[in-house]
């Protein structure tokens, strides 16, 4: 069957294998998607249809009140056994400790796990169900992030944010009545996570050009259309219009399906996510309150857009770039990792010793390709990445942050994040391109100064 994003509804992506022009066959194991008003009432029938008898339901204190309590009552009325566990600590931290808690409280008579919530709860249930050989459903309580249908589970292990291989949920349930009642900052976080596709898709193009990474134009179109549909509805968000909330949720789920088609997060995650992950780790180390994933991604997107637009206007000196490659000091780099990554530094250093993405020989080889394609790269940035005013305008209308300083990320931390967030994962993005060009440090400080000067706190 042929993938036709322009014609498909969200349900058309299910139950088929698609022979794609990219040369690969795309398929998702998501079986059911219910995004509609009153979807909670359809859950018992879905459970019975799929042959499950006993549910292990995971929530936190907020998500239990938002939808878990009512879902538990609905299951009880339908005579479906339900063991409910509410994670006690807030905010929920998806680390080894919390994963251990879930395993301790898991009832082994349960044959289905239902995650009630969004980001961390979804990720932990995804990983736990995968490791235990069980299926899971996600019962979303807010349209706040795009990981519902993805195969990866981002968790904190040994102080480092790592995306573990897992599986997709068997069913995604989004009751629009519940989603529309979510706090506005969570809805805005979902919008921001979708906005991040502007920069991550450009990053994907970069990786394809510079290192020959696999790229699928059909999946890119799928994500870009989901982004466009959401953007056509953003003016109605504050009214909590059901059709608008549904459009946001579908955009988030579709980008997750795109990730499952590829087998990793590349179609939905680029340098804007790497900065978000870096900030998340530092906030955790510093004992600071957690910030919603999508909120951080939205701010990271603003930073990435600023960097892309700066690159467009730069006259590049490849001779200077090649000279800087020769000056690379691995010991100085490691010292900087220990300064900026704190408890996670050794993991970052060990990762680089394996991947060698900063190795001068690799950088020189990439520079040769960049020099040959720099006009194409700048043209892509101009065409694919909107203006900073466009991104900030959408978020300002939702009273959502667009400047890192609004999150308590000071000028020095902004510069650090631009310089070192690329070390979170071995993935080629704008940040690695700027490193290769010898521009990353200077542009990091210039960009940090810009956000400091434009902060209206």
C-alpha positions in Angstrom: 0.0 0.0 0.0 1.2 3.5 -0.8 1.7 6.2 1.9 -0.4 9.2 1.0 -0.1 11.8 3.8 -2.2 14.4 1.9 -5.2 12.0 1.8 -4.8 9.9 4.9 -6.7 10.3 8.2 -4.8 9.2 11.3 -6.5 5.8 11.2 -5.2 5.1 7.7 -1.7 4.7 9.0 -2.7 1.7 11.1 -2.9 -2.0 10.1 -0.9 -1.6 6.9 2.7 -2.0 5.7 3.7 0.7 3.3 6.2 0.2 0.5 7.8 3.6 0.3 9.7 5.5 -2.3 12.6 5.8 0.1 13.2 2.1 -0.3 12.0 1.0 3.1 8.7 -0.6 4.3 7.0 1.4 7.0 4.7 -0.1 9.6 3.5 0.8 13.1 2.3 -1.7 15.8 -0.2 0.8 17.2 -3.5 -1.0 16.7 -6.1 1.5 18.0 -6.4 5.2 18.2 -9.4 6.8 20.0 -9.2 10.6 19.9 -12.8 11.8 20.4 -15.1 13.2 23.0 -16.2 10.5 25.4 -13.4 8.1 24.4 -13.1 7.0 28.1 -16.4 5.2 27.8 -15.0 3.0 25.0 -12.1 1.7 27.0 -13.8 -1.3 28.6 -15.1 -2.6 25.2 -11.6 -2.2 23.7 -10.0 -4.1 26.6 -12.5 -6.9 26.2 -12.1 -7.0 22.4 -8.4 -7.5 22.8 -8.9 -10.3 25.4 -7.4 -8.7 28.5 -8.7 -9.6 32.0 -6.7 -7.6 34.6 -5.4 -4.0 34.2 -2.4 -2.5 36.0 -3.1 1.2 35.9 -0.3 3.7 36.6 -0.9 7.4 37.4 0.4 10.2 39.6 -1.7 12.4 41.9 -2.5 14.9 39.1 -3.3 12.4 36.3 -5.4 10.3 38.7 -7.6 13.2 39.4 -7.6 14.3 35.7 -8.8 11.0 34.4 -7.5 8.0 36.3 -10.2 8.0 39.1 -13.0 8.1 36.5 -11.4 5.5 34.3 -11.0 3.2 37.3 -14.7 3.5 38.1 -15.6 2.9 34.5 -13.5 -0.3 34.5 -15.1 -1.4 37.8 -18.6 -0.9 36.4 -17.6 -3.0 33.4 -16.4 -5.8 35.7 -12.8 -5.5 34.6 -10.2 -6.1 37.3 -7.9 -3.1 37.9 -4.9 -2.8 40.1 -4.2 0.9 40.4 -0.8 2.4 41.5 -0.4 6.1 42.0 3.3 7.2 42.0 3.6 9.2 45.2 6.4 11.7 44.6 5.8 14.8 42.6 7.2 15.7 40.1 7.6 12.2 38.7 11.2 11.6 37.8 11.6 8.7 35.2 14.8 7.3 36.8 15.9 3.9 38.2 14.3 4.6 41.5 10.8 5.3 40.1 11.1 2.3 37.7 12.0 0.1 40.7 8.9 1.4 42.5 6.7 0.4 39.6 8.2 -3.1 39.5 7.7 -3.6 43.2 4.1 -2.6 43.1 3.3 -4.4 39.8 0.6 -7.2 40.2 1.8 -10.1 38.1 -1.7 -11.3 37.5 -2.2 -8.2 35.3 -2.0 -8.8 31.6 -2.3 -5.2 30.4 -0.7 -1.9 31.6 -2.5 1.4 31.2 -0.5 4.6 31.6 -2.7 7.4 32.7 -0.9 10.7 31.9 1.6 11.9 29.4 5.4 12.2 29.2 7.2 10.5 32.1 4.4 8.1 32.9 4.0 7.1 29.3 7.8 6.5 29.0 8.1 4.4 32.1 5.1 2.3 31.3 6.3 1.9 27.7 9.7 0.6 29.0 8.3 -1.6 31.8 5.7 -3.2 29.5 8.4 -3.9 26.9 10.7 -5.4 29.4 8.0 -7.6 30.9 6.6 -8.7 27.5 3.2 -7.1 28.0 1.1 -4.7 26.0 0.2 -1.2 27.2 -2.3 1.5 26.5 -1.7 5.2 27.0 -4.7 7.1 28.3 -3.7 10.7 27.7 -4.7 13.4 30.2 -3.2 16.3 28.3 -2.0 17.0 24.7 1.4 18.0 26.0 4.1 16.0 24.1 4.7 13.8 21.0 6.0 10.6 22.5 2.6 8.8 22.6 3.2 6.6 19.5 7.0 6.5 19.5 9.1 3.4 20.0 11.7 5.0 22.3 11.5 5.6 26.0 13.6 8.5 27.3 14.6 7.8 30.9 17.3 9.0 33.3 19.9 6.3 33.9 23.1 7.1 35.9 22.1 10.8 35.8 22.1 10.9 31.9 18.9 11.2 29.8 19.0 8.1 27.5 16.4 7.0 25.0 15.9 3.2 25.4 14.4 0.9 22.8 10.9 -0.1 23.7 7.7 -0.5 21.8 4.6 1.5 20.9 1.4 1.4 22.8 -1.2 -1.0 21.5 -3.8 1.7 21.9 -3.8 5.5 22.3 -6.8 7.0 24.0 -7.3 10.7 24.0 -10.7 11.8 25.4 -11.1 15.3 24.1 -13.4 16.2 27.0 -10.4 15.4 29.4 -7.7 16.9 27.1 -9.6 20.2 26.8 -9.6 20.6 30.6 -5.9 20.2 30.9 -4.0 23.2 32.3 -3.3 25.7 29.5 0.5 25.4 30.1 0.3 21.7 29.2 -1.7 22.4 26.0 0.8 25.1 25.1 3.6 22.6 25.8 2.1 20.2 23.2 1.9 23.1 20.7 5.5 23.9 21.4 6.6 20.2 20.9 5.0 20.3 17.4 6.6 23.6 16.6 9.9 21.9 17.2 9.4 20.0 14.0 10.4 23.1 12.0 14.0 22.8 13.2 14.2 19.0 13.7 13.2 18.4 10.1 15.8 20.8 8.9 18.3 19.0 11.0 17.3 15.7 9.4 18.0 17.2 6.0 21.4 18.4 7.2 22.3 14.9 8.4 21.3 13.5 5.1 23.4 16.0 3.2 26.5 16.0 5.4 26.8 12.3 6.6 24.4 10.5 4.3 22.0 9.6 7.0 18.8 7.9 5.9 16.0 10.3 5.0 12.4 9.7 3.9 10.7 12.6 2.1 7.3 11.0 2.6 7.6 10.8 6.3 8.9 14.3 6.3 5.7 15.4 4.5 3.6 13.4 7.0 5.1 15.4 9.9 5.0 18.7 8.0 1.3 18.3 7.2 0.6 17.5 10.8 2.4 20.7 11.8 0.5 22.7 9.2 -2.9 21.4 10.3 -2.1 22.3 13.9 -0.9 25.8 12.9 -4.2 26.4 11.1 -6.0 25.9 14.4 -3.8 27.8 16.9 -6.0 30.8 17.1 -8.7 28.7 18.7 -6.6 27.1 21.4 -7.5 29.5 24.2 -11.2 28.8 23.7 -10.4 25.1 24.3 -12.3 24.4 21.1 -12.8 20.5 20.9 -11.8 20.4 17.2 -8.6 22.4 17.9 -7.7 20.2 20.9 -8.3 17.1 18.7 -6.0 18.6 16.0 -3.2 19.2 18.5 -3.5 15.6 19.8 -3.6 14.1 16.4 -0.5 16.1 15.3 1.3 14.8 18.4 0.3 11.2 17.7 1.1 11.5 14.0 4.6 12.6 14.7 4.9 9.7 17.1 3.8 7.3 14.3 6.4 8.9 12.0 9.0 8.0 14.7 7.8 4.4 14.8 7.9 4.2 11.0 11.6 5.2 11.0 12.4 3.2 14.2 13.9 6.2 16.1 13.0 9.8 17.0 14.7 11.5 14.1 11.5 12.8 12.3 10.5 14.6 15.5 13.6 15.4 17.5 16.6 17.5 16.7 18.9 20.1 18.4 15.9 21.8 20.1 15.3 18.5 21.9 18.9 18.1 22.8 18.9 21.5 24.5 15.7 20.5 26.3 17.3 17.2 27.6 20.4 19.1 28.8 18.3 21.6 30.7 16.2 18.8 32.2 19.3 17.1 33.6 20.8 20.3 35.0 17.5 21.2 36.7 17.4 17.7 38.3 21.0 18.0 39.5 20.3 21.4 41.0 17.2 20.3 42.7 15.1 22.8 40.7 11.4 22.2 39.8 10.9 20.3 36.6 9.7 22.1 33.5 7.3 20.4 31.0 9.1 18.7 28.2 7.2 20.6 25.5 7.8 23.9 27.2 11.5 23.3 27.1 11.4 22.2 23.5 9.5 25.4 22.6 12.3 27.5 24.1 14.9 25.2 22.5 13.1 25.7 19.2 13.4 29.5 19.5 17.1 29.2 20.2 17.6 26.8 17.3 15.7 29.2 14.9 17.9 32.1 16.1 21.0 30.0 15.3 19.7 28.9 11.9 18.9 32.5 10.9 22.3 33.6 12.0 23.9 30.9 9.9 21.9 32.0 6.8 23.6 35.4 6.9 27.1 34.3 7.7 30.0 34.5 5.3 31.9 31.3 6.1 35.7 30.9 6.3 36.5 27.3 5.6 40.2 27.9 6.0 39.6 29.2 9.6 37.4 26.2 10.2 40.0 23.8 9.1 42.6 25.5 11.3 40.3 25.2 14.3 40.0 21.5 13.7 43.7 21.1 14.1 43.6 23.0 17.4 41.1 20.6 19.0 42.2 19.6 22.5 40.4 16.5 23.8 41.6 17.1 27.4 40.1 20.6 27.3 36.9 19.2 25.9 36.7 16.6 28.6 37.3 19.3 31.3 34.4 21.3 29.8 32.2 18.3 29.9 32.9 17.8 33.6 32.1 21.5 34.2 28.9 21.5 32.2 27.5 18.0 32.7 28.1 17.6 36.4 27.1 14.1 37.5 26.5 13.0 33.9 29.9 14.0 32.6 31.6 10.6 32.6 28.7 9.1 30.6 29.1 11.8 28.0 32.9 11.4 27.8 32.6 7.6 27.5 30.1 8.0 24.7 32.3 10.3 22.8 35.3 8.0 23.2 33.2 5.4 21.4 31.5 7.6 18.8 34.4 10.0 18.0 32.0 12.5 16.4 34.4 15.3 17.4 37.5 13.5 16.1 39.5 15.9 13.8 39.6 13.4 10.9 35.8 13.0 11.0 35.3 16.7 11.2 37.6 17.4 8.3 35.8 14.8 6.2 32.5 16.5 7.0 33.9 20.0 6.3 34.7 18.9 2.8 31.0 17.9 2.2 29.7 21.0 3.9 31.9 23.3 1.7 30.4 21.6 -1.4 26.8 21.9 -0.2 26.8 25.1 1.8 24.5 27.0 -0.6 22.0 24.1 -0.5 22.2 24.0 3.3 21.5 27.8 3.6 18.7 27.5 1.1 17.1 24.7 3.1 17.3 26.8 6.3 15.7 29.7 4.6 12.9 27.6 3.2 12.2 25.2 6.1 12.8 27.3 9.2 10.3 30.1 9.9 11.3 33.5 11.4 11.9 33.7 15.1 8.9 36.2 15.2 6.6 33.5 13.9 7.6 30.9 16.5 7.5 33.4 19.3 4.2 34.8 18.1 2.5 31.5 18.5 3.8 30.9 21.9 3.3 34.5 23.1 -0.4 34.1 22.2 -0.6 31.2 24.6 1.4 33.0 27.4 4.1 30.4 27.0 7.8 31.1 27.4 10.0 31.6 24.3 13.2 32.9 26.0 15.5 30.6 28.1 15.7 33.2 30.8 12.0 32.8 31.4 12.8 29.2 32.6 15.5 30.4 34.9 18.3 29.5 32.4 20.8 32.4 32.7 23.0 33.8 30.0 25.9 31.5 30.9 23.7 28.4 30.9 22.2 29.4 27.5 25.7 29.6 26.0 26.8 26.3 27.7 23.7 24.5 26.4 24.3 25.6 22.8 27.9 24.5 23.0 27.5 21.1 24.7 23.9 19.9 24.2 25.0 18.1 21.0 26.9 15.6 23.3 23.6 14.3 24.7 23.2 12.0 21.6 25.2 10.9 18.6 22.9 12.7 16.1 24.0 15.2 13.5 22.2 18.5 13.9 22.7 22.2 13.4 24.8 22.2 16.6 27.3 19.7 15.2 27.4 21.6 11.9 28.3 24.8 13.8 31.0 22.9 15.7 32.4 21.5 12.4 32.5 25.1 11.0 34.3 26.4 14.1 31.4 28.7 14.8 29.7 27.1 17.7 31.4 28.9 20.6 31.1 32.4 19.1 27.5 31.9 18.1 26.6 30.4 21.5 27.8 33.6 23.3 26.2 35.9 20.7 22.9 34.0 21.0 23.0 34.0 24.8 23.6 37.7 24.7 20.6 38.2 22.4 18.2 36.4 24.7 19.6 38.2 27.7 19.1 41.6 26.1 15.6 40.8 24.9 14.5 39.3 28.2 11.6 41.3 29.7 11.5 39.6 33.2 
